[in-house]
Amino acid sequence: MSKPSKEKAVCKTCSNLLMEGRNCGRNNFYCMHPEAKTETMPHRRIAQDRADEIPIKTAPRWCPLNQKEG
């Protein structure tokens, strides 16, 4: 019996990713998933970088898409 492969969520391909660009500064990447918000943050920030592409390769451990699979 083999275990089914469990695919992890990837922020690059997620439809809930929002990039907020700044002039001459860093881009902020936010998770817009309704279950990702906290008491103090309506949208959780995933990363910050000067490039136009998100710098992380996998989703954070608090990602609701990973929580549902487990």
C-alpha contacts under 8 A as a table, 3 or more apart, distances in Angstrom:
res1	aa1	res2	aa2	distance
6	K	69	E	7.79
8	K	58	T	7.36
8	K	59	A	7.49
8	K	66	N	6.29
9	A	14	C	7.53
9	A	58	T	6.59
9	A	59	A	5.64
9	A	63	C	7.91
9	A	65	L	6.33
9	A	66	N	6.10
10	V	13	T	5.85
10	V	14	C	6.32
10	V	57	K	6.69
10	V	58	T	4.72
10	V	59	A	5.09
11	C	14	C	4.98
11	C	17	L	6.61
11	C	54	I	7.82
11	C	56	I	7.73
11	C	57	K	7.30
11	C	58	T	6.23
11	C	59	A	5.37
12	K	17	L	7.57
12	K	53	E	7.99
12	K	54	I	6.65
12	K	57	K	7.46
14	C	17	L	5.90
16	N	31	C	5.72
16	N	32	M	4.98
16	N	33	H	5.57
17	L	29	F	6.86
17	L	30	Y	5.87
17	L	31	C	5.08
17	L	32	M	6.19
18	L	29	F	5.68
18	L	30	Y	5.14
18	L	31	C	6.43
18	L	32	M	6.79
19	M	27	N	6.66
19	M	28	N	5.78
19	M	29	F	4.55
19	M	30	Y	6.39
20	E	27	N	5.76
20	E	28	N	5.19
20	E	29	F	6.30
20	E	30	Y	7.77
21	G	25	G	7.98
21	G	26	R	7.07
21	G	27	N	4.65
21	G	28	N	6.57
22	R	25	G	5.36
22	R	26	R	6.11
22	R	27	N	5.86
23	N	26	R	7.95
25	G	50	R	6.62
26	R	48	Q	6.28
26	R	49	D	5.23
26	R	50	R	4.48
26	R	51	A	7.66
27	N	48	Q	5.60
27	N	49	D	5.37
27	N	50	R	5.70
27	N	51	A	7.10
27	N	52	D	7.07
28	N	45	R	7.02
28	N	46	I	7.77
28	N	47	A	6.12
28	N	48	Q	4.61
28	N	49	D	6.79
29	F	45	R	5.83
29	F	46	I	5.51
29	F	47	A	5.28
29	F	48	Q	6.15
29	F	54	I	6.96
30	Y	43	H	6.20
30	Y	44	R	5.57
30	Y	45	R	4.31
30	Y	46	I	5.37
30	Y	47	A	7.35
31	C	36	A	6.94
31	C	43	H	5.89
31	C	44	R	5.40
31	C	45	R	6.28
31	C	46	I	6.48
32	M	36	A	7.19
32	M	37	K	7.93
32	M	43	H	5.56
32	M	44	R	7.31
33	H	36	A	5.35
33	H	37	K	7.37
33	H	43	H	7.70
33	H	64	P	7.73
34	P	37	K	6.19
35	E	64	P	6.30
36	A	43	H	6.92
36	A	44	R	6.47
36	A	62	W	7.58
36	A	63	C	6.77
36	A	64	P	6.31
37	K	41	M	5.86
37	K	42	P	4.85
37	K	43	H	5.24
37	K	44	R	6.00
38	T	41	M	5.17
38	T	42	P	6.23
38	T	43	H	7.71
38	T	44	R	7.61
39	E	42	P	7.34
41	M	44	R	6.04
45	R	48	Q	8.00
46	I	60	P	7.46
47	A	54	I	7.04
47	A	55	P	7.13
47	A	56	I	7.46
48	Q	54	I	7.85
48	Q	55	P	7.88
49	D	52	D	7.74
49	D	54	I	7.26
49	D	55	P	6.82
51	A	54	I	7.40
51	A	55	P	7.92
54	I	57	K	7.99
56	I	59	A	7.53
59	A	63	C	6.25
60	P	63	C	5.53
61	R	66	N	7.42
62	W	66	N	7.73
62	W	67	Q	7.44
63	C	66	N	5.55
63	C	67	Q	6.55
64	P	67	Q	4.93
64	P	68	K	6.34
65	L	68	K	5.53
65	L	69	E	6.88
66	N	69	E	5.47
66	N	70	G	6.68
67	Q	70	G	5.47
